[in-house]
Amino acid sequence: MRESQIEKYLVKRVKELGGEVRKVQWIGRRGAPDRLVMLPSFRLRVTAEMDDTPKVRAYLNGVQAKIVAANPNLHGVTVWVELKATGEKPEPHQLREHKRMRTMGQRVEVIDSIEQVEELFK
């Protein structure tokens, strides 16, 4: 399966959970993951900038319910994702950068299939 198809599925699944996916371009750094997955926290609160209406509260409660249904350990999680076409492996310079990031406490995942996207949420 092509990388673009896996990326499309990842974005769809993250949005279903109320999260966001950002494509990151690194300057002066080769091998770093190029996707940042951010899932919302249970501690979302209606702030002064937000309209404190039942509709907003219902949305926030719905986001929380979706994450709990997927995996309660996912709230507020940020994951760096390196997407690959099925069967492709990261290059040595990518593996080195992933190791550097993990040493700094970052979660880095290499995904090359729809099944691995689903594993991310278990």
N, C-alpha and C positions, 0 to 999 in steps of 0.2 A: 504494500500500500504506500502511496506517495506521502511525503511529509506534510504537504498542504492539506490532505484529507484528514490526517491525524490531528493537525492543528485546528482545523474547522470543528472537529468533534470535541477536542479539549475546550475550546472557547464556548461551545454550546453547553457542555456539562457544567463548566464553572459558572456561567451566567444563570443556569437553572438553580444554582445554590446561592445566587445573589452576589457572586464574586466578580472579579475583573481579571482580565489577562492583558498584560502590556508586552509589547515587543520592544526589546531594549537593544540599543546599538551602543557598543562600548567604544570608547576612543582610546587608542594606544594600548589595547589589551586584546590579544587573540585568545580564542578558546573558551571564552566565558559563555554561559548559557544565554540564549537570546529571548527567553520568555520568562515573565514574572507573573506567577499566579497568586492572587490575593483573595482570601476568603474572609467574609465579615466576621466580626466578633459578636458574641452574645451581648456584650456590654454596650451595644449600640444604644444611644440615648437620643431623644429628641432634643436638639439644642435650640438656642434662641434664634439661630439663623433658619431653622426649619419651621415649617408650619405645623404646630402641635394640633393636628386634627385626627379624628378616628381613622381616616384613610391612611395617614402616615404611620400611625401605631399599628394598624392592621398589616401594612407592608413589612414593617420591622419584625413583627411577630411571625409573619409568613416566612421571611428569610431565616429566622432562627429555627423554625420548625423544619425547614428543608435541610438545614445543616445537621440537626439532631437526627433526622431520619437517615441521612447518609452516614454520618459518623460524628458523635459528640466531641471527639478529639480534634476535629477540624476547625473549630471556631477560632477565628483570628489568625489562621495559619498563612504563612507566606512561603512559597516554594519556587525556587529557580528551576526551570525546565529546559532541557535540551531535547528538541524533537529531531528524530531521524526517520527516514523511510524504513519500512519493515526490513529487518535483517542488517541494516547498516549499524556500524559501531562508531563511537567517538574516536577522533584522531588522538594521538598521544598528547599533543599540546592541549587538547580539550580536557583530557583526563587529568593532566597536571593542574589546570585551572580549577576544575571541579574539586580536586583534593585541597587546594589552597582555600577555596571558599568553605568547604566542610570543616577545615581546621579552624576557621573563624566562626563556626557555629551555624553556618547557613545550611539549609536543606536543599540539596541539588538532586534532581531526578533526571535520568535519561529515559525517554519514552519512544518506542518504535512501533506501537500497536494500539488499537482501540482497547484491548484487554488491559494494557498497562495504564491507560488513562483511567479505566475503572478501578484498577488497583490503587491508584493515587487517592481515591476517596473511601477506601476501606480502612 
